[in-house]
Amino acid sequence: MIAVLRKFLLPLAATAILAGPAQAAPLKLALAAEVSTLDPHYLNIAPNVAFSSHLFDALVLVDHNGGLIPGLATSWRAVDATTWEIKLRPNVKFHDGSAFTADDVVFSLERPASLKNSPGPFASYTRQIASKQVVDPLTLRLKTTAPYGPLPLDLSTIFIVSKKAAQNATTEDFNSGRALVGTGPFKFASFRPGESIELTRNDAYWGGKPSWEKVTFRMISSDASRLAALLAGDVDAIENVPTADLAKLKSQPKFTLAQRTSWRTIFWHLDHSSSVARYVTDKAGKPLPQNPLRDVRVRRALSMAINRTALTERIMEGLAVPAANIVSPGILGFNPAQKPEAFDPEGARKLLAEAGYPNGFALTLHGPKNRYINDEKVVQAVAQFLSRVGIQAKVETLPLSVYFGRARSGEFSMALLGWGTLAGDFGLRTLVGTPNPETGWGSWNWGKYSNKAVDELVRSSLGSVDQAKRADFAQKAAAVALKDHAVIPLHHQSATWAMRKGLKYTARVDEFTFAHQFQPE
């Protein structure tokens, strides 16, 4: 009998031994863009936001389809038109063991506005909050300056930090790890800027213990190097799979893919404010006496010169769809009746001639390196399209750490940006709303576009608690801005993850890569 039991129990024991380490094994992920700061309130760009979600939680979380779900808040409700009551999750602990309370929330909602010289501030998500009342340690009431329906979505963008750890902390204190005390699924271990970040599991996480005891993020902006790391087994999964290698990966049984159209629209910002544009000259390199980009006919000509079908099919290799909207399909405010600008080079030449530029002019296009799918190739392709209508286009692409700072200062005349949002009025407020540091409007309006009609429609959208009316206002605002060619949409890009067999990941509309959502099969 003992021999028989031994015959069955030994294999079971061996299986248990193997299963334990498999669950506790480290996870190695390759990111396509650099995480430039660990301060969750300093720079509002997707790589930083996605990474912050590992160390910190927001009051409201977002599921893979873009729906709002409870986070550190278990519920939220509008008490009246300008008052929201937030119920906080009980028994949540920060990484240092201290209790999470409403005081931490108040501090976290106030901190973004206190940060100076942020190249991409979060303040636009908190400026509409006029006052905060702590009813009890787990109840908070937020008063807004005016009726404001989308406050819960705003709250999904602000990470909650420990007041005790962060009260006097600088951004450098976060980057060094000294102030990195959150409630998230992982704890900080190390940060090598531009190279890697290591995290360890938070076994006391309120949302359930992650599958991975340790996670290493490697920042590999080069498409070829990122793919090579996956193929060599140096990493378990990668994001932003190179378009040229999708077919190859699909044919290999050692790997699996997760894919969907994302929330990100790729478009051009144009300089609407400068009387003389720095990067627009005649073809001899002499500055023009006035900025041609301020003429709507010129802006429309630039848009008409771009062959979006060729761009998405050839440059993006099918990992994008031509864009006519500022937001992607399925996002509040998306208007399916709006059609992409027709490719019409002859019409573009006629408009340029009408505007006083029959021979065109010279223009430098600026874009980032390795931030969006095939971004450098996209900039190069658009330069070629423009050259065919008489615009002598040059290209300058820059590392992300340099590009965003210079673009936000308004230095560039035509600059590429990719933006993802879960609501059209949010995107419009941020991207084409008249810039106002006090309200946070236009915080990513690089071209300083301003249109009172757009602003008023966006205000009406944001002030509506009726979702249908809100969507209608957002569509109308977008229609006015796009008719004015405030920006030039190119395409909505797809998001793709590749991973070794044995892992699974549910593709997210926001393109975020979350270690705690990778699961062993």
C-alpha positions as CSV (number, residue, x, y, z in Angstrom):
1,M,0.0,0.0,0.0
2,I,2.8,2.4,0.9
3,A,4.5,1.6,-2.4
4,V,1.2,2.3,-4.3
5,L,0.8,5.6,-2.5
6,R,4.3,6.6,-3.2
7,K,3.8,5.8,-6.8
8,F,0.9,8.3,-7.0
9,L,2.1,10.9,-4.5
10,L,5.6,11.5,-5.8
11,P,4.5,12.7,-9.2
12,L,1.9,15.0,-7.5
13,A,4.6,16.4,-5.2
14,A,6.9,17.0,-8.2
15,T,4.0,18.8,-9.9
16,A,3.4,21.0,-6.9
17,I,7.1,21.9,-6.7
18,L,7.1,22.9,-10.3
19,A,3.8,24.8,-10.1
20,G,4.9,27.0,-7.2
21,P,8.0,28.5,-8.8
22,A,6.1,28.9,-12.1
23,Q,3.6,31.1,-10.4
24,A,6.3,33.0,-8.5
25,A,8.6,33.3,-11.5
26,P,9.7,36.7,-12.6
27,L,8.0,38.4,-15.6
28,K,10.2,40.3,-18.0
29,L,8.5,42.9,-20.3
30,A,9.9,45.1,-23.0
31,L,8.4,48.6,-23.3
32,A,8.5,50.5,-26.6
33,A,8.9,54.0,-25.0
34,E,10.9,55.3,-22.1
35,V,9.3,55.9,-18.7
36,S,10.8,59.3,-18.1
37,T,9.7,59.9,-14.5
38,L,8.3,57.8,-11.6
39,D,6.4,60.9,-10.2
40,P,2.8,60.0,-11.0
41,H,1.8,63.7,-11.2
42,Y,4.6,65.3,-13.2
43,L,4.3,64.3,-16.9
44,N,1.0,63.2,-18.4
45,I,2.1,60.9,-21.2
46,A,1.0,57.3,-21.8
47,P,4.3,55.5,-20.8
48,N,4.4,57.2,-17.5
49,V,0.7,56.8,-16.8
50,A,0.8,53.1,-17.6
51,F,3.8,52.5,-15.4
52,S,2.4,54.4,-12.5
53,S,-0.6,52.0,-12.5
54,H,1.8,49.3,-11.1
55,L,2.7,51.3,-8.0
56,F,-0.3,53.5,-7.4
57,D,-4.1,53.3,-7.8
58,A,-6.6,55.9,-8.8
59,L,-10.0,56.3,-7.3
60,V,-11.6,55.1,-10.5
61,L,-10.0,52.4,-12.7
62,V,-10.5,51.7,-16.4
63,D,-11.2,48.2,-17.8
64,H,-9.7,46.9,-21.0
65,N,-12.7,48.3,-23.0
66,G,-12.4,51.8,-21.5
67,G,-15.2,51.3,-19.0
68,L,-15.0,52.9,-15.5
69,I,-14.8,50.5,-12.6
70,P,-14.2,50.9,-8.9
71,G,-10.7,51.5,-7.7
72,L,-9.8,53.1,-4.4
73,A,-13.4,54.4,-4.6
74,T,-16.0,51.8,-4.3
75,S,-18.7,54.1,-5.5
76,W,-19.3,57.7,-6.7
77,R,-22.6,59.6,-7.2
78,A,-23.7,63.1,-8.0
79,V,-25.5,64.4,-4.9
80,D,-26.5,67.5,-6.9
81,A,-25.3,69.3,-10.1
82,T,-22.1,70.4,-8.5
83,T,-21.5,67.9,-5.7
84,W,-20.0,64.4,-6.0
85,E,-19.8,62.0,-3.1
86,I,-17.0,59.4,-3.2
87,K,-17.0,56.3,-1.0
88,L,-13.5,55.0,-0.4
89,R,-12.4,51.4,-0.1
90,P,-11.9,50.3,3.5
91,N,-8.9,48.4,4.8
92,V,-6.5,49.5,2.1
93,K,-2.8,49.8,3.1
94,F,0.0,51.7,1.5
95,H,3.2,49.9,0.8
96,D,4.7,51.1,4.1
97,G,1.8,49.6,6.0
98,S,0.0,52.9,6.8
99,A,-3.7,53.2,6.2
100,F,-5.2,54.8,3.1
101,T,-7.7,57.6,4.0
102,A,-9.5,60.5,2.5
103,D,-6.7,62.8,3.6
104,D,-4.4,61.1,1.1
105,V,-7.0,61.6,-1.6
106,V,-7.3,65.4,-0.9
107,F,-3.5,65.7,-0.9
108,S,-3.2,63.8,-4.2
109,L,-5.9,65.9,-5.9
110,E,-4.1,69.1,-4.8
111,R,-0.5,68.1,-5.7
112,P,-0.6,68.3,-9.5
113,A,-1.3,72.0,-9.4
114,S,1.6,72.6,-7.1
115,L,4.2,71.1,-9.5
116,K,6.1,73.8,-11.4
117,N,7.4,73.5,-15.0
118,S,5.7,70.3,-15.8
119,P,6.0,69.6,-19.5
120,G,2.6,67.8,-19.5
121,P,0.6,68.7,-16.4
122,F,-2.3,66.8,-14.9
123,A,-3.8,70.0,-13.5
124,S,-6.6,70.1,-16.2
125,Y,-8.1,67.0,-14.4
126,T,-8.3,68.7,-11.0
127,R,-8.9,72.4,-11.8
128,Q,-12.7,72.0,-12.0
129,I,-12.8,70.9,-8.3
130,A,-13.6,73.9,-6.2
131,S,-13.5,72.3,-2.8
132,K,-13.0,69.0,-1.0
133,Q,-14.8,68.0,2.2
134,V,-13.7,65.0,4.2
135,V,-16.9,63.7,5.7
136,D,-15.2,60.8,7.5
137,P,-12.0,58.8,6.8
138,L,-13.7,56.9,4.0
139,T,-16.1,59.5,2.6
140,L,-15.2,62.5,0.5
141,R,-17.4,65.2,-1.1
142,L,-16.1,67.1,-4.1
143,K,-17.7,70.4,-5.2
144,T,-17.1,71.6,-8.8
145,T,-17.1,75.1,-10.0
146,A,-20.0,74.3,-12.4
147,P,-22.1,71.3,-13.3
148,Y,-19.6,68.7,-14.5
149,G,-20.6,65.3,-15.7
150,P,-17.3,63.6,-16.4
151,L,-15.6,64.1,-13.0
152,P,-15.3,60.3,-12.5
153,L,-13.3,60.0,-15.7
154,D,-11.0,62.8,-14.5
155,L,-10.5,60.9,-11.2
156,S,-9.2,57.9,-13.2
157,T,-6.2,60.0,-14.3
158,I,-5.0,61.1,-10.8
159,F,-3.0,58.5,-8.9
160,I,-3.3,58.5,-5.1
161,V,0.0,58.9,-3.2
162,S,0.7,58.7,0.5
163,K,0.5,62.1,2.0
164,K,2.9,61.1,4.7
165,A,5.5,60.0,2.1
166,A,5.0,62.7,-0.5
167,Q,4.1,65.8,1.5
168,N,7.5,67.5,1.1
169,A,8.7,65.2,-1.8
170,T,10.1,66.5,-5.0
171,T,10.0,64.7,-8.4
172,E,13.5,63.5,-7.8
173,D,12.4,61.9,-4.5
174,F,9.9,59.9,-6.5
175,N,12.6,59.0,-9.2
176,S,15.0,57.8,-6.5
177,G,12.3,55.7,-4.8
178,R,12.2,57.6,-1.6
179,A,8.6,58.8,-2.1
180,L,7.3,55.9,-4.1
181,V,4.7,54.7,-1.6
182,G,1.5,53.7,-3.2
183,T,-1.3,51.2,-2.8
184,G,-0.7,49.4,-6.1
185,P,-0.1,45.8,-7.0
186,F,3.7,46.2,-7.0
187,K,6.4,47.8,-4.9
188,F,9.4,49.7,-6.2
189,A,12.8,47.9,-6.3
190,S,15.1,49.9,-8.7
191,F,15.1,52.4,-11.6
192,R,17.8,52.8,-14.2
193,P,16.6,55.7,-16.3
194,G,16.3,54.9,-20.0
195,E,17.1,51.2,-19.3
196,S,15.0,49.3,-16.8
197,I,12.8,49.3,-13.8
198,E,12.3,46.5,-11.3
199,L,9.3,45.9,-9.1
200,T,8.4,43.3,-6.5
201,R,4.9,42.0,-5.7
202,N,2.7,43.6,-3.1
203,D,1.4,40.5,-1.4
204,A,-1.1,42.7,0.5
205,Y,-2.7,44.2,-2.6
206,W,-6.4,44.9,-2.1
207,G,-7.2,43.8,-5.6
208,G,-5.6,40.3,-5.3
209,K,-2.1,39.0,-5.4
210,P,-0.4,39.4,-8.8
211,S,0.9,36.2,-10.5
212,W,4.5,37.5,-10.6
213,E,6.8,37.9,-7.6
214,K,9.1,40.1,-9.5
215,V,8.7,42.2,-12.7
216,T,11.4,43.7,-14.8
217,F,10.6,46.4,-17.4
218,R,13.2,46.9,-20.1
219,M,12.9,50.1,-22.1
220,I,13.7,49.1,-25.7
221,S,12.6,51.8,-28.2
222,S,14.2,50.1,-31.2
223,D,11.6,47.9,-32.9
224,A,14.3,45.4,-34.1
225,S,15.9,45.2,-30.7
226,R,12.6,44.7,-28.9
227,L,11.6,41.9,-31.2
228,A,15.1,40.3,-31.0
229,A,14.8,40.3,-27.2
230,L,11.5,38.4,-27.5
231,L,12.8,35.9,-30.0
232,A,15.9,35.2,-27.9
233,G,13.9,34.7,-24.7
234,D,15.4,37.7,-23.0
235,V,11.9,39.0,-22.3
236,D,8.5,37.3,-22.0
237,A,6.4,39.8,-23.8
238,I,6.7,43.0,-25.9
239,E,4.3,45.9,-26.8
240,N,4.1,47.7,-30.1
241,V,5.1,44.8,-32.2
242,P,6.9,46.0,-35.4
243,T,4.4,45.9,-38.3
244,A,6.8,44.2,-40.6
245,D,7.2,41.2,-38.3
246,L,3.5,40.5,-37.5
247,A,3.1,37.8,-40.1
248,K,6.4,36.1,-39.0
249,L,5.2,36.0,-35.3
250,K,1.8,34.7,-36.3
251,S,3.4,31.8,-38.1
252,Q,5.4,30.7,-35.1
253,P,3.7,28.5,-32.5
254,K,6.1,29.6,-29.8
255,F,4.4,33.0,-29.6
256,T,0.9,34.4,-29.2
257,L,-0.5,37.9,-30.0
258,A,-3.1,40.2,-28.5
259,Q,-4.4,43.0,-30.8
260,R,-7.2,45.6,-31.2
261,T,-7.8,49.2,-32.5
262,S,-6.7,51.5,-29.8
263,W,-7.9,54.9,-28.5
264,R,-4.9,56.7,-30.0
265,T,-5.3,59.1,-32.9
266,I,-2.1,60.3,-34.7
267,F,-2.3,63.8,-36.0
268,W,-0.4,67.0,-36.7
269,H,-0.4,70.1,-34.6
270,L,0.1,73.4,-36.6
271,D,1.4,76.7,-35.4
272,H,-1.7,79.0,-35.3
273,S,-0.3,81.8,-33.2
274,S,3.1,82.9,-34.5
275,S,3.0,85.8,-36.9
276,V,6.3,84.5,-38.4
277,A,6.8,80.7,-38.2
278,R,10.2,79.5,-37.2
279,Y,10.3,76.5,-39.4
280,V,8.5,77.9,-42.5
281,T,10.6,79.7,-45.1
282,D,10.7,80.2,-48.8
283,K,12.5,77.6,-50.8
284,A,15.7,79.5,-50.6
285,G,15.6,79.3,-46.8
286,K,14.5,82.9,-46.2
287,P,11.8,83.5,-43.5
288,L,8.4,84.3,-44.9
289,P,6.9,87.7,-43.8
290,Q,3.9,86.0,-42.4
291,N,3.0,82.5,-41.2
292,P,1.1,80.6,-43.9
293,L,-0.2,78.1,-41.4
294,R,-2.6,80.7,-40.0
295,D,-4.5,80.5,-43.3
296,V,-7.2,77.8,-43.2
297,R,-6.7,77.3,-47.0
298,V,-3.1,76.3,-46.4
299,R,-4.0,74.0,-43.5
300,R,-6.7,72.3,-45.7
301,A,-4.2,72.0,-48.6
302,L,-1.7,70.2,-46.3
303,S,-4.5,67.8,-45.2
304,M,-5.6,67.2,-48.8
305,A,-2.0,66.4,-49.9
306,I,-1.9,63.4,-47.5
307,N,-2.9,60.0,-48.9
308,R,-4.2,58.4,-45.7
309,T,-5.1,55.1,-47.4
310,A,-1.5,54.6,-48.7
311,L,-0.2,55.7,-45.3
312,T,-2.2,53.1,-43.4
313,E,-1.8,50.3,-45.9
314,R,1.9,50.7,-46.7
315,I,3.6,52.5,-43.9
316,M,1.4,51.2,-41.1
317,E,1.0,47.8,-42.9
318,G,-2.7,47.6,-41.9
319,L,-2.1,48.4,-38.2
320,A,-4.2,51.6,-38.5
321,V,-7.3,53.0,-40.1
322,P,-7.6,56.5,-41.7
323,A,-8.8,59.1,-39.3
324,A,-11.4,61.8,-39.7
325,N,-12.0,62.3,-36.0
326,I,-9.8,63.5,-33.1
327,V,-11.0,60.5,-31.1
328,S,-11.1,56.8,-32.1
329,P,-14.2,54.7,-32.9
330,G,-16.2,53.8,-29.8
331,I,-15.1,56.8,-27.8
332,L,-17.7,59.4,-26.7
333,G,-17.8,62.1,-29.3
334,F,-16.7,60.0,-32.2
335,N,-18.7,60.9,-35.3
336,P,-19.0,58.1,-37.9
337,A,-20.5,60.5,-40.4
338,Q,-17.3,62.4,-40.5
339,K,-15.1,61.1,-43.4
340,P,-11.3,61.2,-43.8
341,E,-10.1,64.1,-45.9
342,A,-10.0,63.0,-49.6
343,F,-6.6,62.7,-51.1
344,D,-6.6,65.5,-53.7
345,P,-3.1,66.8,-54.6
346,E,-4.5,69.0,-57.5
347,G,-7.0,70.6,-55.1
348,A,-4.2,71.2,-52.6
349,R,-2.2,73.0,-55.2
350,K,-5.2,75.2,-56.1
351,L,-5.7,76.1,-52.5
352,L,-2.1,77.0,-52.0
353,A,-2.2,79.2,-55.1
354,E,-5.4,80.9,-53.7
355,A,-3.6,81.6,-50.5
356,G,-0.8,83.3,-52.3
357,Y,1.7,80.4,-52.5
358,P,1.5,79.1,-56.1
359,N,5.1,77.8,-55.8
360,G,4.7,76.5,-52.3
361,F,7.2,77.1,-49.5
362,A,9.6,75.2,-47.3
363,L,8.5,73.5,-44.1
364,T,10.2,71.4,-41.5
365,L,8.1,68.5,-40.0
366,H,9.0,67.5,-36.5
367,G,8.2,64.2,-34.8
368,P,9.3,61.8,-32.1
369,K,11.6,58.8,-32.4
370,N,10.1,55.4,-31.5
371,R,7.1,56.8,-29.5
372,Y,4.3,55.7,-31.9
373,I,4.1,52.9,-34.3
374,N,6.4,53.7,-37.3
375,D,6.4,57.3,-36.3
376,E,9.6,58.2,-38.1
377,K,8.3,56.5,-41.3
378,V,5.0,58.4,-41.0
379,V,6.8,61.7,-40.8
380,Q,8.9,60.8,-43.8
381,A,5.9,59.7,-45.8
382,V,4.0,62.9,-45.1
383,A,7.0,64.9,-46.2
384,Q,7.0,63.1,-49.5
385,F,3.2,63.7,-49.9
386,L,3.7,67.4,-49.3
387,S,6.6,67.6,-51.7
388,R,4.3,66.5,-54.5
389,V,2.1,69.6,-54.1
390,G,5.1,72.0,-54.1
391,I,5.9,72.1,-50.4
392,Q,9.6,71.5,-49.8
393,A,9.4,69.4,-46.6
394,K,12.3,68.5,-44.4
395,V,12.1,66.1,-41.5
396,E,13.6,66.3,-38.0
397,T,12.8,63.5,-35.5
398,L,14.0,63.7,-31.9
399,P,14.2,61.5,-28.8
400,L,11.0,61.7,-26.7
401,S,12.7,63.4,-23.7
402,V,13.7,66.3,-26.0
403,Y,10.8,66.3,-28.3
404,F,7.9,66.9,-25.9
405,G,9.6,69.8,-24.1
406,R,10.4,71.7,-27.3
407,A,7.0,70.9,-28.9
408,R,5.1,72.1,-25.8
409,S,7.0,75.4,-25.8
410,G,5.5,76.0,-29.3
411,E,8.8,75.9,-31.0
412,F,7.8,73.7,-34.0
413,S,5.6,74.7,-36.9
414,M,4.2,71.3,-37.7
415,A,4.6,68.6,-35.0
416,L,3.3,65.0,-34.8
417,L,1.4,63.9,-31.7
418,G,-0.5,60.8,-30.8
419,W,-3.3,61.2,-28.2
420,G,-5.6,58.7,-26.6
421,T,-8.6,59.6,-24.5
422,L,-11.8,57.9,-23.3
423,A,-13.9,61.0,-24.0
424,G,-14.0,63.4,-27.0
425,D,-14.6,66.5,-24.9
426,F,-11.6,65.7,-22.8
427,G,-9.4,65.4,-25.9
428,L,-10.8,68.7,-27.4
429,R,-10.3,70.6,-24.1
430,T,-6.7,69.4,-23.9
431,L,-5.7,69.5,-27.6
432,V,-7.6,72.5,-29.2
433,G,-9.1,74.3,-26.2
434,T,-7.8,77.9,-25.9
435,P,-4.7,77.6,-23.6
436,N,-5.3,78.8,-20.1
437,P,-2.9,77.9,-17.3
438,E,-5.4,78.7,-14.7
439,T,-8.1,76.3,-15.9
440,G,-5.7,73.7,-17.5
441,W,-7.3,74.1,-20.9
442,G,-5.1,73.6,-23.9
443,S,-2.3,72.0,-21.9
444,W,-1.3,70.0,-25.0
445,N,-2.4,72.6,-27.6
446,W,1.0,73.0,-29.1
447,G,-0.2,75.2,-31.9
448,K,-2.0,77.7,-29.6
449,Y,-5.2,77.2,-31.6
450,S,-8.2,79.3,-30.2
451,N,-11.8,79.3,-31.3
452,K,-14.5,80.6,-29.0
453,A,-17.2,78.5,-30.7
454,V,-15.2,75.3,-30.1
455,D,-14.6,76.3,-26.5
456,E,-18.3,77.0,-25.8
457,L,-19.4,73.7,-27.3
458,V,-16.7,71.8,-25.2
459,R,-17.9,73.6,-22.1
460,S,-21.5,72.5,-22.9
461,S,-20.4,68.9,-23.4
462,L,-18.4,68.8,-20.1
463,G,-21.2,70.5,-18.2
464,S,-23.8,67.9,-19.3
465,V,-24.7,64.9,-17.1
466,D,-26.9,63.5,-19.9
467,Q,-24.6,61.2,-21.9
468,A,-26.5,61.6,-25.2
469,K,-26.4,65.4,-25.0
470,R,-22.8,65.3,-23.9
471,A,-21.9,63.2,-27.0
472,D,-23.8,65.5,-29.3
473,F,-22.0,68.6,-28.0
474,A,-18.7,66.8,-28.3
475,Q,-19.4,65.9,-31.9
476,K,-20.4,69.4,-32.8
477,A,-17.3,70.9,-31.2
478,A,-15.1,68.4,-33.1
479,A,-16.8,69.3,-36.3
480,V,-16.1,73.0,-35.9
481,A,-12.5,72.4,-35.0
482,L,-11.9,69.9,-37.8
483,K,-13.6,72.2,-40.4
484,D,-11.1,74.8,-39.3
485,H,-8.3,72.3,-39.5
486,A,-7.2,73.0,-36.0
487,V,-5.3,69.8,-36.3
488,I,-4.8,67.4,-39.1
489,P,-5.8,63.8,-38.2
490,L,-3.9,61.0,-39.9
491,H,-5.0,57.6,-38.5
492,H,-6.2,55.6,-35.5
493,Q,-3.5,53.1,-34.7
494,S,-3.8,49.5,-33.5
495,A,-2.2,48.1,-30.4
496,T,-0.4,44.7,-30.5
497,W,1.3,42.7,-27.9
498,A,3.4,39.6,-28.5
499,M,4.3,37.1,-25.8
500,R,5.8,33.6,-25.4
501,K,3.4,30.7,-25.4
502,G,2.1,30.1,-21.9
503,L,1.2,33.7,-21.3
504,K,-2.1,35.5,-22.0
505,Y,-3.0,39.1,-22.1
506,T,-6.3,40.9,-22.9
507,A,-5.6,43.7,-25.4
508,R,-6.5,47.1,-23.9
509,V,-8.1,50.0,-25.8
510,D,-5.8,52.4,-23.9
511,E,-2.6,50.5,-25.2
512,F,-1.4,50.2,-21.6
513,T,0.9,47.3,-20.7
514,F,0.0,46.1,-17.2
515,A,2.2,43.4,-15.6
516,H,-0.6,42.4,-13.2
517,Q,-2.9,41.6,-16.1
518,F,-0.6,39.1,-17.7
519,Q,-1.6,35.6,-16.7
520,P,0.0,32.2,-17.0
521,E,-2.2,29.9,-19.1
